[in-house]
C-alpha cells in the first residue's frame, strides 16, 4: 500500500472506531494494541501494517477479516478454504455445537442431492461452467 492508500485506509478505520463511540485508547485496550499504533495507522503513517495487528483492531471493531484485509490492500496467498466445521467454529463461535453440526450435515445432504463436492470446486472449476449451473437450470 502506498502513502495515500494508507491514509485512506486509516481514515476509514478511524470512522469505524468513532462510529462505535470508541477512543483510540479504548480501541487499543479492546484489541490489545498500544493506542499509539492505532493512531499511526489511522493517520496513514504506517504503510505496511502487520496483518495480525490489523486483524486484532478489526475484530475489536466487529469488521469482517476479509473486508478489513482487502481495504488494507493485504494480499492473501492462494490457499484452500477451511473445512466447514472449522469455518463455522470461527465465524459463528457463539452458535451451539449441535447447531453447527446440523449445518454441516445439511451441507452434506445438499452436496449429495446435487452431486457437488462439499469441499468446493477445484482450481479453475468455478470460472466457467459451460452453462452447467444448476441454479440457472432450476430457474
DRENTORKOL-3810 file (N, C-alpha, C; in nm, 4 decimals):
REM DRENTORKOL-3810
@n.u->0.0861; n.v->-0.1165; n.w->0.0000; ca.u->0.0000; ca.v->0.0000; ca.w->0.0000; c.u->0.0906; c.v->0.1226; c.w->0.0000
@n.u->0.0536; n.v->0.2236; n.w->-0.0780; ca.u->0.1317; ca.v->0.3465; ca.w->-0.0800; c.u->0.0802; c.v->0.4418; c.w->0.0288
@n.u->0.1441; n.v->0.5561; n.w->0.0402; ca.u->0.1103; ca.v->0.6517; ca.w->0.1469; c.u->-0.0352; c.v->0.6985; c.w->0.1383
@n.u->-0.0833; n.v->0.7298; n.w->0.0173; ca.u->-0.2213; ca.v->0.7756; ca.w->0.0020; c.u->-0.3200; c.v->0.6650; c.w->0.0385
@n.u->-0.2919; n.v->0.5425; n.w->-0.0052; ca.u->-0.3782; ca.v->0.4301; ca.w->0.0296; c.u->-0.3795; c.v->0.4073; c.w->0.1808
@n.u->-0.2640; n.v->0.4234; n.w->0.2440; ca.u->-0.2550; ca.v->0.4081; ca.w->0.3896; c.u->-0.3403; c.v->0.5140; c.w->0.4597
@n.u->-0.3388; n.v->0.6374; n.w->0.4074; ca.u->-0.4219; ca.v->0.7448; ca.w->0.4664; c.u->-0.5702; c.v->0.7149; c.w->0.4483
@n.u->-0.6064; n.v->0.6701; n.w->0.3283; ca.u->-0.7468; ca.v->0.6382; ca.w->0.3003; c.u->-0.7950; c.v->0.5254; c.w->0.3910
@n.u->-0.7135; n.v->0.4217; n.w->0.4039; ca.u->-0.7485; ca.v->0.3104; ca.w->0.4914; c.u->-0.7589; c.v->0.3587; c.w->0.6364
@n.u->-0.6637; n.v->0.4390; n.w->0.6794; ca.u->-0.6647; ca.v->0.4910; ca.w->0.8159; c.u->-0.7878; c.v->0.5747; c.w->0.8454
@n.u->-0.8277; n.v->0.6562; n.w->0.7482; ca.u->-0.9491; ca.v->0.7382; ca.w->0.7654; c.u->-1.0724; c.v->0.6484; c.w->0.7789
@n.u->-1.0791; n.v->0.5453; n.w->0.6959; ca.u->-1.1910; ca.v->0.4512; ca.w->0.7029; c.u->-1.1954; c.v->0.3826; c.w->0.8397
@n.u->-1.0788; n.v->0.3395; n.w->0.8864; ca.u->-1.0707; ca.v->0.2726; ca.w->1.0164; c.u->-1.1117; c.v->0.3681; c.w->1.1288
@n.u->-1.0646; n.v->0.4922; n.w->1.1228; ca.u->-1.0998; ca.v->0.5917; ca.w->1.2247; c.u->-1.2501; c.v->0.6176; c.w->1.2263
@n.u->-1.3106; n.v->0.6254; n.w->1.1085; ca.u->-1.4564; ca.v->0.6455; ca.w->1.1025; c.u->-1.5312; c.v->0.5293; c.w->1.1668
@n.u->-1.4831; n.v->0.4091; n.w->1.1458; ca.u->-1.5461; ca.v->0.2916; ca.w->1.2085; c.u->-1.5335; c.v->0.2998; c.w->1.3605
@n.u->-1.4148; n.v->0.3368; n.w->1.4079; ca.u->-1.3904; ca.v->0.3490; ca.w->1.5525; c.u->-1.4806; c.v->0.4563; c.w->1.6132
@n.u->-1.4814; n.v->0.5736; n.w->1.5518; ca.u->-1.5601; ca.v->0.6869; ca.w->1.6019; c.u->-1.7093; c.v->0.6532; c.w->1.5970
@n.u->-1.7507; n.v->0.5858; n.w->1.4900; ca.u->-1.8900; ca.v->0.5454; ca.w->1.4766; c.u->-1.9372; c.v->0.4546; c.w->1.5896
@n.u->-1.8446; n.v->0.3871; n.w->1.6507; ca.u->-1.8791; ca.v->0.2994; ca.w->1.7627; c.u->-1.8577; c.v->0.3693; c.w->1.8973
@n.u->-1.8219; n.v->0.4983; n.w->1.8899; ca.u->-1.8044; ca.v->0.5757; ca.w->2.0129; c.u->-1.6811; c.v->0.5390; c.w->2.0917
@n.u->-1.5791; n.v->0.4896; n.w->2.0239; ca.u->-1.4568; ca.v->0.4486; ca.w->2.0917; c.u->-1.3449; c.v->0.5497; c.w->2.0715
@n.u->-1.2684; n.v->0.5703; n.w->2.1737; ca.u->-1.1453; ca.v->0.6491; ca.w->2.1606; c.u->-1.0365; c.v->0.5540; c.w->2.1115
@n.u->-0.9260; n.v->0.6117; n.w->2.0677; ca.u->-0.8130; ca.v->0.5289; ca.w->2.0269; c.u->-0.7620; c.v->0.4451; c.w->2.1430
@n.u->-0.7632; n.v->0.5027; n.w->2.2605; ca.u->-0.7169; ca.v->0.4325; ca.w->2.3803; c.u->-0.8091; c.v->0.3147; c.w->2.4124
@n.u->-0.9424; n.v->0.3373; n.w->2.4028; ca.u->-1.0379; ca.v->0.2296; ca.w->2.4300; c.u->-1.0237; c.v->0.1175; c.w->2.3276
@n.u->-1.0067; n.v->0.1530; n.w->2.2003; ca.u->-0.9875; ca.v->0.0516; ca.w->2.0975; c.u->-0.8589; c.v->-0.0256; c.w->2.1233
@n.u->-0.7556; n.v->0.0461; n.w->2.1625; ca.u->-0.6290; ca.v->-0.0200; ca.w->2.1946; c.u->-0.6459; c.v->-0.1240; c.w->2.3039
@n.u->-0.7213; n.v->-0.0886; n.w->2.4069; ca.u->-0.7460; ca.v->-0.1846; ca.w->2.5159; c.u->-0.8224; c.v->-0.3060; c.w->2.4649
@n.u->-0.9266; n.v->-0.2823; n.w->2.3836; ca.u->-1.0066; ca.v->-0.3927; ca.w->2.3300; c.u->-0.9240; c.v->-0.4851; c.w->2.2400
@n.u->-0.8371; n.v->-0.4253; n.w->2.1605; ca.u->-0.7584; ca.v->-0.5026; ca.w->2.0636; c.u->-0.6276; c.v->-0.5551; c.w->2.1219
@n.u->-0.5910; n.v->-0.5042; n.w->2.2384; ca.u->-0.4638; ca.v->-0.5454; ca.w->2.2975; c.u->-0.3446; c.v->-0.4867; c.w->2.2239
@n.u->-0.3635; n.v->-0.3649; n.w->2.1732; ca.u->-0.2597; ca.v->-0.2968; ca.w->2.0945; c.u->-0.2399; c.v->-0.1580; c.w->2.1515
@n.u->-0.1171; n.v->-0.1114; n.w->2.1518; ca.u->-0.0879; ca.v->0.0228; ca.w->2.2019; c.u->-0.1645; c.v->0.1266; c.w->2.1201
@n.u->-0.2280; n.v->0.2217; n.w->2.1883; ca.u->-0.3098; ca.v->0.3208; ca.w->2.1166; c.u->-0.2270; c.v->0.4082; c.w->2.0230
@n.u->-0.0973; n.v->0.4205; n.w->2.0475; ca.u->-0.0143; ca.v->0.4992; ca.w->1.9550; c.u->-0.0032; c.v->0.4289; c.w->1.8196
@n.u->-0.0047; n.v->0.2959; n.w->1.8204; ca.u->-0.0016; ca.v->0.2203; ca.w->1.6943; c.u->-0.1314; c.v->0.2439; c.w->1.6176
@n.u->-0.2433; n.v->0.2409; n.w->1.6881; ca.u->-0.3727; ca.v->0.2674; ca.w->1.6238; c.u->-0.3735; c.v->0.4080; c.w->1.5651
@n.u->-0.3232; n.v->0.5038; n.w->1.6417; ca.u->-0.3172; ca.v->0.6417; ca.w->1.5953; c.u->-0.2330; c.v->0.6534; c.w->1.4685
@n.u->-0.1194; n.v->0.5867; n.w->1.4651; ca.u->-0.0319; ca.v->0.5941; ca.w->1.3470; c.u->-0.0956; c.v->0.5271; c.w->1.2257
@n.u->-0.1677; n.v->0.4164; n.w->1.2482; ca.u->-0.2381; ca.v->0.3504; ca.w->1.1372; c.u->-0.3475; c.v->0.4424; c.w->1.0844
@n.u->-0.4241; n.v->0.5035; n.w->1.1741; ca.u->-0.5327; ca.v->0.5919; ca.w->1.1316; c.u->-0.4822; c.v->0.7163; c.w->1.0589
@n.u->-0.3645; n.v->0.7638; n.w->1.0928; ca.u->-0.3065; ca.v->0.8803; ca.w->1.0242; c.u->-0.2408; c.v->0.8422; c.w->0.8920
@n.u->-0.2229; n.v->0.7125; n.w->0.8693; ca.u->-0.1570; ca.v->0.6670; ca.w->0.7468; c.u->-0.0068; c.v->0.6670; c.w->0.7575
@n.u->0.0443; n.v->0.6762; n.w->0.8783; ca.u->0.1897; ca.v->0.6782; ca.w->0.8987; c.u->0.2519; c.v->0.5408; c.w->0.8815
@n.u->0.1738; n.v->0.4371; n.w->0.9023; ca.u->0.2238; ca.v->0.3005; ca.w->0.8845; c.u->0.1706; c.v->0.2504; c.w->0.7508
@n.u->0.2598; n.v->0.2367; n.w->0.6560; ca.u->0.2198; ca.v->0.1997; ca.w->0.5199; c.u->0.1915; c.v->0.0502; c.w->0.5084
@n.u->0.2701; n.v->-0.0317; n.w->0.5742; ca.u->0.2520; ca.v->-0.1774; ca.w->0.5677; c.u->0.2361; c.v->-0.2334; c.w->0.7081
@n.u->0.1187; n.v->-0.2124; n.w->0.7651; ca.u->0.0931; ca.v->-0.2611; ca.w->0.8998; c.u->0.0895; c.v->-0.4135; c.w->0.9002
@n.u->0.1290; n.v->-0.4699; n.w->1.0108; ca.u->0.1268; ca.v->-0.6140; ca.w->1.0301; c.u->-0.0172; c.v->-0.6635; c.w->1.0208
@n.u->-0.0414; n.v->-0.7691; n.w->0.9427; ca.u->-0.1763; ca.v->-0.8211; ca.w->0.9223; c.u->-0.2406; c.v->-0.8634; c.w->1.0541
@n.u->-0.1638; n.v->-0.9237; n.w->1.1435; ca.u->-0.2204; ca.v->-0.9670; ca.w->1.2720; c.u->-0.2650; c.v->-0.8467; c.w->1.3544
@n.u->-0.1890; n.v->-0.7382; n.w->1.3493; ca.u->-0.2279; ca.v->-0.6154; ca.w->1.4196; c.u->-0.3596; c.v->-0.5627; c.w->1.3624
@n.u->-0.3690; n.v->-0.5594; n.w->1.2300; ca.u->-0.4918; ca.v->-0.5124; ca.w->1.1656; c.u->-0.6106; c.v->-0.6009; c.w->1.2019
@n.u->-0.5886; n.v->-0.7308; n.w->1.2028; ca.u->-0.6973; ca.v->-0.8221; ca.w->1.2362; c.u->-0.7453; c.v->-0.8019; c.w->1.3797
@n.u->-0.6543; n.v->-0.7796; n.w->1.4709; ca.u->-0.6931; ca.v->-0.7566; ca.w->1.6102; c.u->-0.7760; c.v->-0.6291; c.w->1.6228
@n.u->-0.7361; n.v->-0.5252; n.w->1.5508; ca.u->-0.8125; ca.v->-0.3996; ca.w->1.5519; c.u->-0.9499; c.v->-0.4231; c.w->1.4890
@n.u->-0.9500; n.v->-0.4870; n.w->1.3720; ca.u->-1.0751; ca.v->-0.5129; ca.w->1.3021; c.u->-1.1722; c.v->-0.5959; c.w->1.3839
@n.u->-1.1223; n.v->-0.6990; n.w->1.4479; ca.u->-1.2092; ca.v->-0.7851; ca.w->1.5289; c.u->-1.2664; c.v->-0.7078; c.w->1.6467
@n.u->-1.1855; n.v->-0.6206; n.w->1.7061; ca.u->-1.2351; ca.v->-0.5378; ca.w->1.8171; c.u->-1.3467; c.v->-0.4444; c.w->1.7691
@n.u->-1.3432; n.v->-0.4073; n.w->1.6415; ca.u->-1.4461; ca.v->-0.3198; ca.w->1.5842; c.u->-1.5597; c.v->-0.3979; c.w->1.5180
@n.u->-1.5475; n.v->-0.5311; n.w->1.5154; ca.u->-1.6516; ca.v->-0.6129; ca.w->1.4530; c.u->-1.6467; c.v->-0.6118; c.w->1.3019
@n.u->-1.5292; n.v->-0.5861; n.w->1.2453; ca.u->-1.5126; ca.v->-0.5830; ca.w->1.0996; c.u->-1.4708; c.v->-0.7221; c.w->1.0528
@n.u->-1.5351; n.v->-0.7701; n.w->0.9475; ca.u->-1.5000; ca.v->-0.8999; ca.w->0.8895; c.u->-1.3528; c.v->-0.8998; c.w->0.8481
@n.u->-1.2833; n.v->-1.0094; n.w->0.8754; ca.u->-1.1406; ca.v->-1.0200; ca.w->0.8425; c.u->-1.1136; c.v->-0.9903; c.w->0.6952
@n.u->-1.1909; n.v->-1.0547; n.w->0.6064; ca.u->-1.1679; ca.v->-1.0369; ca.w->0.4635; c.u->-1.1869; c.v->-0.8936; c.w->0.4193
@n.u->-1.2914; n.v->-0.8290; n.w->0.4697; ca.u->-1.3184; ca.v->-0.6893; ca.w->0.4346; c.u->-1.2029; c.v->-0.6007; c.w->0.4811
@n.u->-1.1604; n.v->-0.6215; n.w->0.6031; ca.u->-1.0517; ca.v->-0.5408; ca.w->0.6579; c.u->-0.9236; c.v->-0.5584; c.w->0.5757
@n.u->-0.8870; n.v->-0.6819; n.w->0.5479; ca.u->-0.7628; ca.v->-0.7077; ca.w->0.4751; c.u->-0.7691; c.v->-0.6549; c.w->0.3325
@n.u->-0.8852; n.v->-0.6682; n.w->0.2671; ca.u->-0.8986; ca.v->-0.6120; ca.w->0.1314; c.u->-0.8809; c.v->-0.4610; c.w->0.1340
@n.u->-0.9466; n.v->-0.3947; n.w->0.2288; ca.u->-0.9358; ca.v->-0.2488; ca.w->0.2378; c.u->-0.7933; c.v->-0.2052; c.w->0.2702
@n.u->-0.7211; n.v->-0.2899; n.w->0.3430; ca.u->-0.5829; ca.v->-0.2583; ca.w->0.3783; c.u->-0.4870; c.v->-0.2932; c.w->0.2650
@n.u->-0.5376; n.v->-0.3564; n.w->0.1596; ca.u->-0.4529; ca.v->-0.3930; ca.w->0.0470; c.u->-0.3631; c.v->-0.5113; c.w->0.0752
@n.u->-0.3997; n.v->-0.5922; n.w->0.1749; ca.u->-0.3192; ca.v->-0.7093; ca.w->0.2086; c.u->-0.3506; c.v->-0.8197; c.w->0.1088
@n.u->-0.2479; n.v->-0.8712; n.w->0.0457; ca.u->-0.2638; ca.v->-0.9809; ca.w->-0.0488; c.u->-0.2680; c.v->-1.1111; c.w->0.0285
@n.u->-0.3732; n.v->-1.1868; n.w->0.0062; ca.u->-0.3871; ca.v->-1.3146; ca.w->0.0741; c.u->-0.3443; c.v->-1.4225; c.w->-0.0235
@n.u->-0.2492; n.v->-1.5041; n.w->0.0194; ca.u->-0.1966; ca.v->-1.6092; ca.w->-0.0666; c.u->-0.3067; c.v->-1.7076; c.w->-0.1005
@n.u->-0.2981; n.v->-1.7643; n.w->-0.2214; ca.u->-0.3933; ca.v->-1.8677; ca.w->-0.2582; c.u->-0.3737; c.v->-1.9854; c.w->-0.1650
@n.u->-0.4772; n.v->-2.0142; n.w->-0.0920; ca.u->-0.4744; ca.v->-2.1297; ca.w->-0.0046; c.u->-0.6155; c.v->-2.1843; c.w->0.0026
@n.u->-0.6274; n.v->-2.3111; n.w->0.0318; ca.u->-0.7614; ca.v->-2.3683; ca.w->0.0354; c.u->-0.8449; c.v->-2.3067; c.w->0.1472
@n.u->-0.9751; n.v->-2.3017; n.w->0.1228; ca.u->-1.0661; ca.v->-2.2537; ca.w->0.2258; c.u->-1.0706; c.v->-2.3568; c.w->0.3378
@n.u->-1.1035; n.v->-2.3122; n.w->0.4584; ca.u->-1.1123; ca.v->-2.4093; ca.w->0.5686; c.u->-1.2322; c.v->-2.5008; c.w->0.5498
@n.u->-1.2258; n.v->-2.6153; n.w->0.6117; ca.u->-1.3403; ca.v->-2.7065; ca.w->0.6125; c.u->-1.4557; c.v->-2.6352; c.w->0.6826
@n.u->-1.5794; n.v->-2.6711; n.w->0.6463; ca.u->-1.6961; ca.v->-2.6037; ca.w->0.7014; c.u->-1.7006; c.v->-2.6042; c.w->0.8552
@n.u->-1.6750; n.v->-2.7158; n.w->0.9227; ca.u->-1.6795; ca.v->-2.7119; ca.w->1.0697; c.u->-1.5819; c.v->-2.6101; c.w->1.1289
@n.u->-1.4628; n.v->-2.5990; n.w->1.0718; ca.u->-1.3657; ca.v->-2.5009; ca.w->1.1217; c.u->-1.4136; c.v->-2.3589; c.w->1.0946
@n.u->-1.4688; n.v->-2.3369; n.w->0.9757; ca.u->-1.5209; ca.v->-2.2044; ca.w->0.9420; c.u->-1.6340; c.v->-2.1657; c.w->1.0369
@n.u->-1.7279; n.v->-2.2574; n.w->1.0570; ca.u->-1.8409; ca.v->-2.2282; ca.w->1.1454; c.u->-1.7954; c.v->-2.2010; c.w->1.2880
@n.u->-1.6954; n.v->-2.2746; n.w->1.3337; ca.u->-1.6437; ca.v->-2.2558; ca.w->1.4695; c.u->-1.5874; c.v->-2.1157; c.w->1.4877
@n.u->-1.5205; n.v->-2.0633; n.w->1.3853; ca.u->-1.4610; ca.v->-1.9300; ca.w->1.3936; c.u->-1.5650; c.v->-1.8213; c.w->1.3653
@n.u->-1.6381; n.v->-1.8361; n.w->1.2585; ca.u->-1.7336; ca.v->-1.7336; ca.w->1.2158; c.u->-1.8519; c.v->-1.7218; c.w->1.3106
@n.u->-1.9012; n.v->-1.8348; n.w->1.3571; ca.u->-2.0196; ca.v->-1.8364; ca.w->1.4421; c.u->-1.9864; c.v->-1.8998; c.w->1.5772
@n.u->-1.8867; n.v->-1.8453; n.w->1.6429; ca.u->-1.8366; ca.v->-1.9042; ca.w->1.7663; c.u->-1.9415; c.v->-1.9130; c.w->1.8765
@n.u->-2.0445; n.v->-1.8298; n.w->1.8708; ca.u->-2.1479; ca.v->-1.8307; ca.w->1.9739; c.u->-2.2615; c.v->-1.9282; c.w->1.9407
@n.u->-2.2576; n.v->-1.9843; n.w->1.8205; ca.u->-2.3579; ca.v->-2.0821; ca.w->1.7806; c.u->-2.3268; c.v->-2.2134; c.w->1.8526
@n.u->-2.4269; n.v->-2.2761; n.w->1.9139; ca.u->-2.4004; ca.v->-2.4017; ca.w->1.9865; c.u->-2.3473; c.v->-2.5104; c.w->1.8931
@n.u->-2.2659; n.v->-2.5971; n.w->1.9479; ca.u->-2.2069; ca.v->-2.7069; ca.w->1.8711; c.u->-2.3126; c.v->-2.7888; c.w->1.7969
@n.u->-2.4259; n.v->-2.8243; n.w->1.8589; ca.u->-2.5267; ca.v->-2.9012; ca.w->1.7838; c.u->-2.5786; c.v->-2.8265; c.w->1.6605
@n.u->-2.5914; n.v->-2.6956; n.w->1.6679; ca.u->-2.6382; ca.v->-2.6176; ca.w->1.5527; c.u->-2.5335; c.v->-2.6203; c.w->1.4414
@n.u->-2.4064; n.v->-2.6101; n.w->1.4773; ca.u->-2.3004; ca.v->-2.6171; ca.w->1.3756; c.u->-2.2983; c.v->-2.7551; c.w->1.3112
@n.u->-2.3217; n.v->-2.8584; n.w->1.3924; ca.u->-2.3250; ca.v->-2.9952; ca.w->1.3387; c.u->-2.4427; c.v->-3.0117; c.w->1.2419
@n.u->-2.5573; n.v->-2.9501; n.w->1.2735; ca.u->-2.6730; ca.v->-2.9550; ca.w->1.1831; c.u->-2.6401; c.v->-2.8902; c.w->1.0493
@n.u->-2.5731; n.v->-2.7759; n.w->1.0534; ca.u->-2.5357; ca.v->-2.7071; ca.w->0.9288; c.u->-2.4423; c.v->-2.7941; c.w->0.8451
@n.u->-2.3461; n.v->-2.8579; n.w->0.9104; ca.u->-2.2514; ca.v->-2.9442; ca.w->0.8399; c.u->-2.3249; c.v->-3.0624; c.w->0.7763
@n.u->-2.4177; n.v->-3.1230; n.w->0.8512; ca.u->-2.4949; ca.v->-3.2362; ca.w->0.7989; c.u->-2.5836; c.v->-3.1911; c.w->0.6822
@n.u->-2.6417; n.v->-3.0716; n.w->0.6938; ca.u->-2.7269; ca.v->-3.0191; ca.w->0.5870; c.u->-2.6459; c.v->-2.9990; c.w->0.4584
@n.u->-2.5252; n.v->-2.9448; n.w->0.4710; ca.u->-2.4398; ca.v->-2.9271; ca.w->0.3533; c.u->-2.4088; c.v->-3.0624; c.w->0.2892
@n.u->-2.3829; n.v->-3.1633; n.w->0.3709; ca.u->-2.3541; ca.v->-3.2959; ca.w->0.3166; c.u->-2.4744; c.v->-3.3486; c.w->0.2380
@n.u->-2.5961; n.v->-3.3285; n.w->0.2914; ca.u->-2.7168; ca.v->-3.3736; ca.w->0.2206; c.u->-2.7345; c.v->-3.2977; c.w->0.0884
@n.u->-2.7163; n.v->-3.1671; n.w->0.0915; ca.u->-2.7276; ca.v->-3.0877; ca.w->-0.0317; c.u->-2.6234; c.v->-3.1302; c.w->-0.1345
@n.u->-2.5019; n.v->-3.1523; n.w->-0.0881; ca.u->-2.3939; ca.v->-3.1930; ca.w->-0.1783; c.u->-2.4278; c.v->-3.3248; c.w->-0.2458
@n.u->-2.4804; n.v->-3.4182; n.w->-0.1675; ca.u->-2.5178; ca.v->-3.5482; ca.w->-0.2237; c.u->-2.6333; c.v->-3.5338; c.w->-0.3223
@n.u->-2.7350; n.v->-3.4548; n.w->-0.2856; ca.u->-2.8534; ca.v->-3.4368; ca.w->-0.3715; c.u->-2.8155; c.v->-3.3756; c.w->-0.5059
@n.u->-2.7261; n.v->-3.2786; n.w->-0.5055; ca.u->-2.6930; ca.v->-3.2064; ca.w->-0.6284; c.u->-2.5612; c.v->-3.2502; c.w->-0.6914
@n.u->-2.5013; n.v->-3.3552; n.w->-0.6375; ca.u->-2.3785; ca.v->-3.4080; ca.w->-0.6952; c.u->-2.2602; c.v->-3.3126; c.w->-0.6850
@n.u->-2.2529; n.v->-3.2405; n.w->-0.5735; ca.u->-2.1454; ca.v->-3.1433; ca.w->-0.5548; c.u->-2.0370; c.v->-3.1974; c.w->-0.4629
@n.u->-1.9177; n.v->-3.1495; n.w->-0.4835; ca.u->-1.8081; ca.v->-3.1811; ca.w->-0.3924; c.u->-1.8202; c.v->-3.0854; c.w->-0.2743
@n.u->-1.8444; n.v->-3.1354; n.w->-0.1527; ca.u->-1.8615; ca.v->-3.0460; ca.w->-0.0384; c.u->-1.7377; c.v->-2.9637; c.w->-0.0063
@n.u->-1.6250; n.v->-3.0020; n.w->-0.0642; ca.u->-1.5021; ca.v->-2.9245; ca.w->-0.0430; c.u->-1.4890; c.v->-2.8104; c.w->-0.1423
@n.u->-1.5878; n.v->-2.7964; n.w->-0.2306; ca.u->-1.5872; ca.v->-2.6851; ca.w->-0.3246; c.u->-1.5205; c.v->-2.7210; c.w->-0.4552
@n.u->-1.5246; n.v->-2.6259; n.w->-0.5491; ca.u->-1.4637; ca.v->-2.6513; ca.w->-0.6798; c.u->-1.3120; c.v->-2.6566; c.w->-0.6701
@n.u->-1.2536; n.v->-2.7319; n.w->-0.7598; ca.u->-1.1089; ca.v->-2.7348; ca.w->-0.7689; c.u->-1.0602; c.v->-2.6108; c.w->-0.8413
@n.u->-0.9297; n.v->-2.5914; n.w->-0.8473; ca.u->-0.8758; ca.v->-2.4737; ca.w->-0.9166; c.u->-0.9277; c.v->-2.4649; c.w->-1.0596
@n.u->-0.9848; n.v->-2.3519; n.w->-1.0939; ca.u->-1.0348; ca.v->-2.3275; ca.w->-1.2279; c.u->-1.1740; c.v->-2.3792; c.w->-1.2551
@n.u->-1.2307; n.v->-2.4600; n.w->-1.1649; ca.u->-1.3623; ca.v->-2.5183; ca.w->-1.1901; c.u->-1.4759; c.v->-2.4185; c.w->-1.1806
@n.u->-1.4597; n.v->-2.3109; n.w->-1.1045; ca.u->-1.5708; ca.v->-2.2184; ca.w->-1.0865; c.u->-1.5660; c.v->-2.0977; c.w->-1.1794
@n.u->-1.4657; n.v->-2.0896; n.w->-1.2656; ca.u->-1.4557; ca.v->-1.9743; ca.w->-1.3544; c.u->-1.5536; c.v->-1.9822; c.w->-1.4697
@n.u->-1.5703; n.v->-2.1001; n.w->-1.5287; ca.u->-1.6601; ca.v->-2.1165; ca.w->-1.6429; c.u->-1.7151; c.v->-2.2572; c.w->-1.6352
@n.u->-1.8450; n.v->-2.2661; n.w->-1.6172; ca.u->-1.9051; ca.v->-2.3982; ca.w->-1.6029; c.u->-1.9724; c.v->-2.4458; c.w->-1.7310
@n.u->-1.9509; n.v->-2.3758; n.w->-1.8395; ca.u->-2.0052; ca.v->-2.4181; ca.w->-1.9680; c.u->-2.1571; c.v->-2.4252; c.w->-1.9693
@n.u->-2.2217; n.v->-2.3385; n.w->-1.8880; ca.u->-2.3672; ca.v->-2.3368; ca.w->-1.8852; c.u->-2.4284; c.v->-2.4442; c.w->-1.7985
@n.u->-2.3476; n.v->-2.5130; n.w->-1.7189; ca.u->-2.3999; ca.v->-2.6210; ca.w->-1.6356; c.u->-2.4319; c.v->-2.5765; c.w->-1.4935
@n.u->-2.4670; n.v->-2.4542; n.w->-1.4753; ca.u->-2.5014; ca.v->-2.4021; ca.w->-1.3432; c.u->-2.6407; c.v->-2.4533; c.w->-1.3062
@n.u->-2.6483; n.v->-2.5342; n.w->-1.2028; ca.u->-2.7763; ca.v->-2.5950; ca.w->-1.1641; c.u->-2.8782; c.v->-2.4909; c.w->-1.1226
@n.u->-2.8346; n.v->-2.3784; n.w->-1.0670; ca.u->-2.9310; ca.v->-2.2764; ca.w->-1.0261; c.u->-2.9963; c.v->-2.2139; c.w->-1.1476
@n.u->-2.9226; n.v->-2.2015; n.w->-1.2598; ca.u->-2.9808; ca.v->-2.1466; ca.w->-1.3813; c.u->-3.0780; c.v->-2.2463; c.w->-1.4418
@n.u->-3.0477; n.v->-2.3763; n.w->-1.4338; ca.u->-3.1355; ca.v->-2.4766; ca.w->-1.4896; c.u->-3.2673; c.v->-2.4836; c.w->-1.4130
@n.u->-3.2606; n.v->-2.4610; n.w->-1.2810; ca.u->-3.3798; ca.v->-2.4691; ca.w->-1.1978; c.u->-3.4718; c.v->-2.3497; c.w->-1.2194
@n.u->-3.4188; n.v->-2.2389; n.w->-1.2680; ca.u->-3.4986; ca.v->-2.1168; ca.w->-1.2827; c.u->-3.5915; c.v->-2.1228; c.w->-1.4012
END
